[in-house]
Every structure is written in C-alpha cells, then in structure tokens.
C-alpha cells in the first residue's frame, strides 16, 4: 500500500506532467513502449508523443493508461479526477 504523501505526490505529478509521469513509470517498471501501447490499445508512436509532451491525450485515454497500464486503484483514479477537474475549473474561470 502506498502511503498518503507518496500517493498525493504521485497524483500531483500525473496531473501536472502526465507524459513525464508515464515515461518514469515505464522506465521504473521496465515496460517497453510497445508493451504499454498494447495494454492500453494505442499506438507506440502516440504513446511516445504523449511521453514527450507533444500530445495531451483525452481524459478517457489517460484513464485507460492509469487503470489498464498502471493498475491504479479506484480511489487513486478518483483523486486524480478531482485534481484534474479542479485544474480545469481554475483555467476556465481565469479566461
């Protein structure tokens, strides 16, 4: 089980820099681009663009990566969504 501070840091990194977070996860777990792409039903080239910050995937793809690719718990996904929605609301209100 992940302690609360580590969980909060993990979620914050996923919200603020999803691509780098994904890349770090793959490197730590020794998962190839192809393996991760297969897990989440996207192309390796699209996954590479996400990791390099050239693409920000739609929310459904991010959730698929978090759940199928990284095996996040329902609680972690809910906390992630809470932060993403909060960030989007802040951006919306400032425009």
C-alpha positions as CSV (number, residue, x, y, z in Angstrom):
1,X,0.0,0.0,0.0
2,X,1.2,3.5,-0.9
3,X,1.4,6.0,2.0
4,X,-0.7,9.1,1.7
5,X,2.1,11.5,1.0
6,X,3.5,9.3,-1.7
7,X,0.0,8.9,-3.2
8,X,-0.5,12.6,-3.2
9,X,2.9,13.2,-4.9
10,X,2.1,10.6,-7.5
11,X,-1.3,12.1,-8.3
12,X,0.1,15.6,-8.5
13,X,2.8,14.6,-10.9
14,X,0.2,12.7,-13.1
15,X,-1.9,15.9,-13.1
16,X,0.9,18.4,-13.8
17,X,3.1,16.4,-16.2
18,X,1.3,13.3,-17.4
19,X,3.8,12.4,-20.1
20,X,6.8,12.5,-17.9
21,X,4.9,10.6,-15.2
22,X,4.0,7.9,-17.7
23,X,7.6,7.7,-19.0
24,X,9.0,7.5,-15.5
25,X,6.6,4.7,-14.7
26,X,7.6,2.7,-17.8
27,X,11.3,3.1,-17.0
28,X,10.9,2.0,-13.4
29,X,8.9,-1.0,-14.4
30,X,11.0,-1.8,-17.5
31,X,7.9,-1.8,-19.7
32,X,8.6,-1.1,-23.4
33,X,6.6,1.4,-25.5
34,X,5.1,-1.5,-27.4
35,X,4.1,-3.3,-24.3
36,X,2.4,-0.3,-22.7
37,X,0.7,0.7,-26.0
38,X,-0.7,-2.9,-26.3
39,X,-2.0,-2.7,-22.7
40,X,-3.9,0.5,-23.3
41,X,-4.9,0.0,-27.0
42,X,-3.0,2.9,-28.6
43,X,-0.1,3.0,-31.0
44,X,3.5,3.2,-29.7
45,X,4.1,6.4,-31.7
46,X,1.1,8.1,-30.0
47,X,2.4,6.9,-26.6
48,X,5.8,8.3,-27.4
49,X,4.3,11.7,-28.3
50,X,2.4,11.7,-25.0
51,X,5.6,11.0,-23.1
52,X,7.5,13.7,-24.9
53,X,4.8,16.3,-24.2
54,X,3.8,16.7,-27.8
55,X,0.3,15.4,-27.2
56,X,-2.1,15.5,-24.2
57,X,-4.4,12.6,-24.5
58,X,-8.2,13.0,-23.9
59,X,-9.3,12.1,-20.5
60,X,-10.6,8.6,-21.5
61,X,-7.2,7.7,-22.8
62,X,-5.5,9.0,-19.7
63,X,-7.9,6.9,-17.5
64,X,-7.2,3.9,-19.6
65,X,-3.4,4.4,-19.1
66,X,-3.8,4.8,-15.4
67,X,-6.2,1.8,-14.9
68,X,-5.0,-0.7,-17.5
69,X,-1.5,0.4,-18.0
70,X,-0.5,1.3,-14.4
71,X,-3.2,-0.6,-12.5
72,X,-4.3,2.4,-10.4
73,X,-6.9,1.8,-7.7
74,X,-10.4,3.3,-8.0
75,X,-9.5,5.7,-5.1
76,X,-6.4,6.9,-6.9
77,X,-8.3,7.5,-10.1
78,X,-11.0,9.4,-8.2
79,X,-8.3,11.6,-6.5
80,X,-6.7,12.2,-9.9
81,X,-10.1,13.2,-11.5
82,X,-10.8,15.5,-8.6
83,X,-7.5,17.4,-9.2
84,X,-7.9,17.4,-13.0
85,X,-11.4,18.8,-12.7
86,X,-10.2,21.4,-10.2
87,X,-7.4,22.5,-12.5
88,X,-9.8,22.7,-15.5
89,X,-12.2,24.8,-13.5
90,X,-9.4,27.2,-12.4
91,X,-8.3,27.5,-16.0
92,X,-11.8,28.1,-17.2
93,X,-12.6,30.7,-14.6
94,X,-9.4,32.6,-15.3
95,X,-10.3,33.0,-19.0
